[in-house]
Amino acid sequence: MDLGIKGRVALVTGGSRGLGRQAALTLCQEGCSVAICARSQEGLDQTLEEMKGLGYHVIGVQADVATAEGTEEFYQESIKAFGQVDIIVNNVGGTRGGRDFDSTTDQDWLDTLELNLLSAVRLTRLGLPSMKERRWGRIVNIASIWGREFGGGLTYMSAKAALIAFSKHLALSLAPYNVLVNTLAPGSIQFPGGSWERFVNGNSEEVVKEFIARQLPMGKFGWPEPVGAMVAFLCSERADLITGASINVDGGQSRSLI
Ligand SMILES: NC(=O)c1ccc[n+]([C@@H]2O[C@H](COP(=O)([O-])OP(=O)(O)OC[C@H]3O[C@@H](n4cnc5c(N)ncnc54)[C@H](OP(=O)(O)O)[C@@H]3O)[C@@H](O)[C@H]2O)c1
């Protein structure tokens, strides 16, 4: 299947490792020019070298998209390099600070919301006017199954649920402009340098086995490639009737009927 996005320009936040890296790589393979960002220049350099070595048209911007200034810098550098933005993948996310109610300060709430929700809101605000004008755009926000149902830390689950709500609302208002907005909800995906690798390395074999038996119907952790493939599909011409959806990529991990 030809996804029909050769020559499109994609911005992926947090593309130096994990799911963002895989999304960026897959969009490159489909012929997009891709801008990625990360806070660590070292991580960026490694990924960029690998991708440029494969002949892909990609730039990296050292920027913290949990801040308005960092998001603006990422956007402006991308425009400088590629001239326009057709696709935005808001990928950065995670938990900052406490995980339950008693251990969570106001600052933890604000930091987690900035990372998961406001980073997406701000980059969308920057890229949207020209997408609307050109009547073509794709926005994929990386949420989590733990934003669609119970799981993870309190602030994380709340922030991902808010990201899904934001995406749904935006999707309906942008549908007439052919700017499609969806969320992708991964389950537990393992990769080098990721949180599930740390979980596996930091716990006894018994604890890990018990987690897998309880949580993962396939009997193993997920892997990034299907996430990258789903991102590319949602960003494609072939997905032109799909907007406002939240799609699990989780090997059956989530329990919800919807
Ligand atoms: N992995 C999973 O199992 C899983 C499951 C469900 C949902 N998700 C969601 O999927 C997304 C990606 O997860 P992941 O596991 O691939 O994450 P990760 O291991 O934390 O990697 C995130 C990427 O984003 C960059 N990054 C982090 N914070 C940033 C910031 N403030 N500004 C710019 N770049 C930043 C990182 O580089 P630097 O550290 O150098 O900045 C890295 O390139 C997140 O939204 C996460 O919540 C992941």
The ligand as an ORCA input file, in Angstrom:
! r2SCAN-3c Opt
* xyz 0 1
  N       7.238      3.088     26.232
  C       6.023      2.730     26.593
  O       5.787      1.599     27.011
  C       4.881      3.701     26.505
  C       3.601      3.234     26.818
  C       2.527      4.108     26.725
  C       2.723      5.406     26.329
  N       3.980      5.837     26.037
  C       4.138      7.229     25.626
  O       4.870      7.263     24.423
  C       5.653      8.455     24.371
  C       7.100      8.082     24.117
  O       7.497      7.201     25.123
  P       8.944      6.558     25.179
  O       8.825      5.426     26.119
  O       9.458      6.376     23.806
  O       9.695      7.790     25.942
  P      11.178      8.042     26.391
  O      11.996      6.821     26.545
  O      11.021      8.920     27.573
  O      11.782      8.872     25.137
  C      11.274     10.087     24.898
  C      12.017     10.836     23.819
  O      11.606     12.163     24.028
  C      12.725     12.994     24.376
  N      12.212     13.918     25.386
  C      11.786     13.643     26.628
  N      11.368     14.759     27.228
  C      11.539     15.762     26.342
  C      11.284     17.149     26.372
  N      10.790     17.756     27.461
  N      11.564     17.888     25.274
  C      12.078     17.309     24.169
  N      12.335     15.994     24.077
  C      12.071     15.238     25.161
  C      13.804     12.022     24.833
  O      15.113     12.545     24.663
  P      15.805     13.404     25.856
  O      15.688     12.598     27.101
  O      17.213     13.608     25.388
  O      15.047     14.691     25.948
  C      13.534     10.845     23.892
  O      14.044     11.124     22.619
  C       5.409      9.179     25.698
  O       4.396     10.119     25.532
  C       4.935      8.069     26.609
  O       4.138      8.537     27.667
  C       5.068      5.025     26.122
*
